[in-house]
Amino acid sequence: MNNNVKPKILVVDDDLVSRMTVEGLLASEPYELYFASDGYEGIATAASLHPDVILLDVMMPHMDGFEVCKRIRALPDIAEVPILLITSLIDQPSRLSGLQAGADDFITKPYNSVELFARLQTILRLNRYRRIVEQQQDLENLNNELLIAYDKTIEGWSHALDLRDREVEGHTNRVTGIALKFAHMVGLPDEDLAHIRRGALLHDVGKLGIPDSILHKPDRLTGEEWKVMRMHPVYAYQWLSSISFLLPALDIPYCHHEKWDGSGYPRGLKGEEIPSAARLFALVDVWDALCSDRPYRRAIPQKEALAYIRSQSGVHFDPELTKVFVELVEMGV
């Protein structure tokens, strides 16, 4: 609730003197007062006004306060409005009836000004806290919806790359799945797993900047063509680094071709200079490449691929991560 907006208080009471009494007591307070003289008018006014608090007399003709309270609670738009029952009934059954009807609190007649002020301040404060919680929940829900939309967009980009580079169709989904299993096995927290997933889906997005003549070449690339191909991590960085949401996922697209011994690209990072997510993903990416058909060669058996992975421990790959990845493969990926 905006602190500059006066709380709206609806008083539902068939007795004119009682309404005037409440008006007199609250006239100098920072409230907007509204009045209804019977239950039907009270329900209609509450539905259109959406008050912050309802002061509801119990003893009214045609429809008593208990019934009015029940009907208000049945209206979704105003069901949560705090209701204070105004009553001269102090017996326990009457109080119980009020609570069962949905009342939040009671104010006794004749009015005690101190009690009235205290009850109103308490209920308005609680209502304000409730609204803050609701707003926080709305923000959280909106944030979750945005995350879903972002992830769907990332999946769309990944799919667009697969459509363009049909020779490696399915590669992105495969390496994303394996990378998540690998990351879970090394004990990364759920928050990091989300970044791993996004980074894996976008790991080759920079290839959208590589000419078709190079990307689709059926033979091995020349030295000059490799220079162009090796620019795709740089393109990924240039495209994605301005998107703050994707910064935690950028290590994989930018650094997954770096090698433990420093002979990789684009920056020649060495050892633990290479971000851990990129070191992890490098194993997955090479594994899938070895075990999949490519335009210039056939897939090799998994036994041979695993032997190659082992041979590159401390050369291409992080030695500790290599041990874990071998275990993962032997368990069946």
C-alpha positions as CSV (number, residue, x, y, z in Angstrom):
1,M,0.0,0.0,0.0
2,N,1.3,3.5,-0.9
3,N,1.9,5.3,2.4
4,N,0.5,8.5,0.8
5,V,-2.9,6.9,0.1
6,K,-5.4,7.1,2.9
7,P,-6.8,3.8,3.9
8,K,-10.5,3.4,2.9
9,I,-12.8,2.3,5.8
10,L,-16.3,1.2,5.1
11,V,-18.8,1.4,8.0
12,V,-21.9,-0.8,7.7
13,D,-24.4,0.1,10.4
14,D,-28.2,0.6,10.2
15,D,-28.1,3.0,13.2
16,L,-27.5,6.7,12.1
17,V,-26.3,7.7,15.6
18,S,-23.7,4.9,15.5
19,R,-22.5,5.9,12.0
20,M,-22.2,9.6,13.2
21,T,-20.3,8.4,16.3
22,V,-17.7,6.6,14.2
23,E,-17.4,9.5,11.8
24,G,-16.8,11.9,14.7
25,L,-14.2,9.6,16.3
26,L,-12.3,9.1,13.1
27,A,-12.8,12.5,11.4
28,S,-9.3,13.7,12.4
29,E,-7.6,10.5,11.5
30,P,-5.9,9.8,8.0
31,Y,-8.8,7.7,6.7
32,E,-11.3,7.9,3.9
33,L,-14.7,7.0,5.5
34,Y,-17.6,5.4,3.6
35,F,-21.0,4.4,5.0
36,A,-23.7,1.9,4.3
37,S,-27.0,1.7,6.2
38,D,-27.8,-2.0,5.7
39,G,-26.2,-5.3,4.7
40,Y,-27.2,-5.3,1.1
41,E,-25.8,-1.8,0.6
42,G,-22.7,-2.8,2.5
43,I,-22.0,-5.7,0.2
44,A,-22.6,-3.6,-2.9
45,T,-20.4,-0.8,-1.6
46,A,-17.6,-3.2,-0.6
47,A,-17.6,-4.9,-4.0
48,S,-17.2,-1.6,-5.8
49,L,-15.0,0.2,-3.3
50,H,-12.5,-2.5,-2.3
51,P,-12.0,-1.0,1.2
52,D,-9.0,-1.6,3.4
53,V,-11.2,-2.4,6.4
54,I,-14.9,-3.0,7.0
55,L,-16.5,-2.0,10.3
56,L,-19.6,-4.2,10.3
57,D,-22.5,-4.0,12.8
58,V,-23.8,-7.3,13.9
59,M,-27.4,-6.4,14.8
60,M,-29.0,-5.2,11.6
61,P,-32.5,-5.9,10.2
62,H,-33.1,-8.0,7.1
63,M,-29.5,-9.3,7.1
64,D,-27.3,-9.4,10.2
65,G,-23.6,-8.8,10.2
66,F,-22.8,-12.5,10.4
67,E,-24.6,-13.1,7.1
68,V,-23.0,-10.0,5.5
69,C,-19.6,-11.3,6.5
70,K,-20.2,-14.7,5.0
71,R,-21.3,-13.2,1.7
72,I,-18.3,-10.9,1.5
73,R,-16.0,-13.8,2.1
74,A,-17.7,-15.6,-0.8
75,L,-16.8,-12.8,-3.3
76,P,-13.3,-13.5,-4.7
77,D,-12.4,-9.8,-5.3
78,I,-13.0,-8.7,-1.7
79,A,-12.8,-12.0,0.2
80,E,-9.6,-11.0,1.9
81,V,-10.7,-7.6,3.1
82,P,-10.3,-7.4,7.0
83,I,-13.7,-7.3,8.7
84,L,-14.2,-5.9,12.3
85,L,-17.5,-6.9,13.7
86,I,-19.2,-4.1,15.8
87,T,-21.2,-5.8,18.5
88,S,-22.6,-5.4,22.0
89,L,-22.7,-9.2,22.2
90,I,-19.9,-10.3,24.4
91,D,-20.9,-13.9,25.0
92,Q,-18.6,-16.7,23.7
93,P,-21.2,-18.2,21.2
94,S,-21.7,-14.9,19.5
95,R,-17.9,-14.4,19.2
96,L,-17.6,-17.9,17.8
97,S,-20.3,-17.2,15.3
98,G,-18.5,-14.1,14.1
99,L,-15.2,-16.0,13.7
100,Q,-17.0,-18.8,11.8
101,A,-18.5,-16.2,9.5
102,G,-15.0,-14.9,8.7
103,A,-14.6,-11.9,11.0
104,D,-11.0,-10.9,11.8
105,D,-11.7,-9.1,15.1
106,F,-14.4,-7.5,17.2
107,I,-15.1,-3.9,18.5
108,T,-17.6,-3.5,21.3
109,K,-20.4,-1.0,21.6
110,P,-20.6,1.6,23.0
111,Y,-17.4,2.6,21.3
112,N,-14.2,3.1,23.2
113,S,-12.1,5.5,21.2
114,V,-8.8,4.0,22.3
115,E,-9.9,0.5,21.5
116,L,-11.2,1.6,18.1
117,F,-8.0,3.3,17.1
118,A,-5.9,0.4,18.4
119,R,-7.9,-2.2,16.5
120,L,-7.9,-0.2,13.3
121,Q,-4.1,0.5,13.4
122,T,-3.4,-3.2,14.1
123,I,-5.6,-4.5,11.4
124,L,-4.3,-2.0,8.8
125,R,-0.7,-2.8,9.7
126,L,-1.4,-6.5,9.3
127,N,-3.2,-5.8,6.0
128,R,-0.3,-3.7,4.8
129,Y,2.2,-6.6,5.6
130,R,-0.1,-9.0,3.8
131,R,-0.1,-6.8,0.7
132,I,3.7,-6.5,0.8
133,V,3.9,-10.3,1.0
134,E,1.5,-10.6,-2.0
135,Q,3.5,-8.0,-4.0
136,Q,6.7,-10.0,-3.2
137,Q,5.0,-13.2,-4.4
138,D,3.8,-11.4,-7.5
139,L,7.3,-10.2,-8.2
140,E,8.6,-13.7,-7.7
141,N,6.0,-15.2,-10.0
142,L,6.9,-12.6,-12.6
143,N,10.6,-13.3,-12.3
144,N,9.9,-17.0,-12.7
145,E,7.8,-16.3,-15.8
146,L,10.7,-14.2,-17.2
147,L,13.1,-17.0,-16.5
148,I,10.9,-19.4,-18.4
149,A,10.6,-17.0,-21.3
150,Y,14.4,-16.5,-21.4
151,D,15.0,-20.2,-21.3
152,K,12.6,-20.7,-24.2
153,T,14.4,-18.1,-26.2
154,I,17.7,-19.8,-25.5
155,E,16.2,-23.1,-26.7
156,G,15.0,-21.3,-29.8
157,W,18.5,-20.0,-30.6
158,S,19.9,-23.5,-30.0
159,H,17.4,-25.0,-32.3
160,A,18.1,-22.4,-35.0
161,L,21.8,-23.4,-34.9
162,D,20.9,-27.1,-35.2
163,L,18.7,-26.3,-38.2
164,R,21.6,-24.4,-39.9
165,D,24.3,-27.0,-39.0
166,R,22.4,-30.3,-39.8
167,E,25.6,-32.3,-39.9
168,V,25.8,-32.1,-36.1
169,E,22.0,-32.2,-35.5
170,G,21.1,-33.3,-32.0
171,H,24.6,-32.5,-30.7
172,T,23.4,-29.5,-28.5
173,N,20.7,-31.5,-26.8
174,R,23.0,-34.4,-26.2
175,V,25.9,-32.4,-24.7
176,T,23.4,-30.4,-22.6
177,G,22.0,-33.5,-21.0
178,I,25.4,-35.0,-20.4
179,A,26.8,-31.8,-19.0
180,L,24.0,-31.5,-16.5
181,K,24.7,-35.1,-15.3
182,F,28.4,-34.4,-15.1
183,A,27.8,-31.1,-13.2
184,H,25.5,-32.9,-10.7
185,M,28.0,-35.6,-10.2
186,V,30.8,-33.2,-9.3
187,G,28.4,-31.6,-6.8
188,L,27.5,-28.3,-8.3
189,P,24.5,-26.5,-6.7
190,D,21.1,-26.2,-8.5
191,E,21.8,-22.5,-9.3
192,D,25.0,-23.4,-11.1
193,L,23.2,-26.2,-13.0
194,A,20.8,-23.7,-14.5
195,H,23.8,-21.7,-15.8
196,I,25.5,-24.9,-17.1
197,R,22.3,-25.7,-19.0
198,R,22.1,-22.3,-20.6
199,G,25.8,-22.2,-21.4
200,A,25.6,-25.7,-23.0
201,L,22.6,-24.8,-25.1
202,L,24.5,-21.7,-26.3
203,H,28.0,-23.2,-26.5
204,D,28.2,-23.0,-30.3
205,V,25.9,-20.0,-30.8
206,G,29.0,-18.1,-32.2
207,K,28.9,-20.4,-35.2
208,L,26.0,-18.3,-36.5
209,G,28.7,-15.9,-37.5
210,I,30.7,-18.4,-39.5
211,P,30.2,-18.5,-43.3
212,D,28.3,-21.5,-44.7
213,S,31.2,-22.3,-46.9
214,I,33.3,-23.1,-43.8
215,L,30.7,-24.4,-41.5
216,H,29.3,-26.9,-44.1
217,K,32.6,-27.8,-45.7
218,P,32.6,-31.6,-46.2
219,D,36.4,-31.9,-45.9
220,R,38.9,-30.8,-43.3
221,L,39.4,-27.1,-43.0
222,T,42.5,-25.3,-44.2
223,G,44.6,-23.2,-41.9
224,E,43.0,-20.0,-43.0
225,E,39.5,-21.5,-42.6
226,W,40.4,-22.7,-39.1
227,K,41.3,-19.1,-38.2
228,V,37.8,-18.1,-39.1
229,M,36.2,-21.0,-37.3
230,R,38.1,-20.2,-34.2
231,M,36.4,-16.9,-34.0
232,H,33.1,-18.4,-33.0
233,P,33.8,-18.2,-29.2
234,V,34.7,-14.5,-29.7
235,Y,31.4,-13.9,-31.6
236,A,29.5,-15.6,-28.7
237,Y,31.2,-13.3,-26.2
238,Q,30.5,-10.2,-28.3
239,W,26.8,-11.2,-28.7
240,L,26.0,-12.4,-25.2
241,S,28.2,-10.3,-22.8
242,S,25.8,-7.4,-22.9
243,I,23.0,-9.6,-21.6
244,S,23.4,-9.5,-17.8
245,F,21.1,-12.5,-17.4
246,L,23.5,-14.7,-19.5
247,L,26.7,-13.5,-17.9
248,P,26.9,-16.5,-15.5
249,A,26.4,-18.9,-18.5
250,L,29.0,-17.2,-20.8
251,D,32.0,-19.2,-19.6
252,I,31.0,-22.2,-21.7
253,P,30.4,-20.4,-25.1
254,Y,33.5,-18.3,-24.6
255,C,36.0,-20.7,-23.1
256,H,35.0,-24.4,-23.9
257,H,37.8,-24.6,-26.6
258,E,40.5,-23.6,-24.1
259,K,42.9,-26.4,-23.1
260,W,44.5,-27.3,-19.8
261,D,48.0,-26.9,-21.2
262,G,47.3,-23.4,-22.7
263,S,47.2,-24.5,-26.3
264,G,43.5,-23.8,-26.8
265,Y,41.6,-20.8,-28.1
266,P,40.6,-18.0,-28.3
267,R,42.7,-16.7,-25.4
268,G,45.2,-19.5,-24.7
269,L,44.1,-19.8,-21.1
270,K,45.9,-22.4,-19.0
271,G,44.9,-24.7,-16.1
272,E,42.6,-23.1,-13.6
273,E,42.6,-19.9,-15.5
274,I,40.0,-21.6,-17.5
275,P,36.5,-21.3,-15.8
276,S,35.4,-24.5,-14.2
277,A,32.2,-24.7,-16.2
278,A,34.2,-24.5,-19.5
279,R,36.7,-27.2,-18.2
280,L,33.8,-29.5,-17.4
281,F,32.0,-28.8,-20.7
282,A,35.1,-29.4,-22.8
283,L,35.1,-33.0,-21.8
284,V,31.5,-33.4,-22.7
285,D,31.8,-31.6,-26.0
286,V,34.8,-33.6,-27.2
287,W,33.3,-36.9,-26.1
288,D,30.1,-36.3,-28.1
289,A,32.2,-35.2,-31.1
290,L,34.2,-38.4,-31.0
291,C,31.2,-40.6,-30.7
292,S,29.1,-38.9,-33.4
293,D,29.4,-38.9,-37.2
294,R,30.9,-35.8,-38.8
295,P,31.1,-34.8,-42.5
296,Y,34.8,-35.6,-42.6
297,R,34.9,-38.8,-40.5
298,R,32.8,-41.5,-38.9
299,A,32.2,-41.9,-35.2
300,I,34.7,-43.9,-33.3
301,P,33.8,-46.7,-30.8
302,Q,33.2,-45.5,-27.2
303,K,36.1,-47.6,-26.0
304,E,38.5,-45.7,-28.3
305,A,36.9,-42.4,-27.4
306,L,37.4,-43.1,-23.7
307,A,41.0,-44.0,-24.3
308,Y,41.5,-40.7,-26.1
309,I,39.9,-38.8,-23.2
310,R,42.2,-40.5,-20.7
311,S,45.2,-39.7,-22.9
312,Q,44.3,-36.0,-22.9
313,S,44.2,-35.7,-19.1
314,G,46.5,-32.8,-18.2
315,V,46.9,-31.8,-21.8
316,H,43.5,-30.9,-23.1
317,F,41.5,-31.6,-20.0
318,D,41.5,-30.9,-16.3
319,P,43.0,-34.1,-14.7
320,E,40.6,-34.2,-11.7
321,L,37.5,-33.6,-13.8
322,T,38.7,-36.2,-16.3
323,K,38.7,-38.9,-13.6
324,V,35.1,-38.0,-12.7
325,F,34.0,-37.9,-16.3
326,V,35.5,-41.4,-17.0
327,E,33.5,-42.7,-14.0
328,L,30.4,-41.1,-15.5
329,V,31.0,-42.7,-18.9
330,E,31.7,-46.1,-17.3
331,M,28.4,-45.8,-15.4
332,G,26.6,-45.1,-18.7
333,V,25.8,-41.6,-20.0
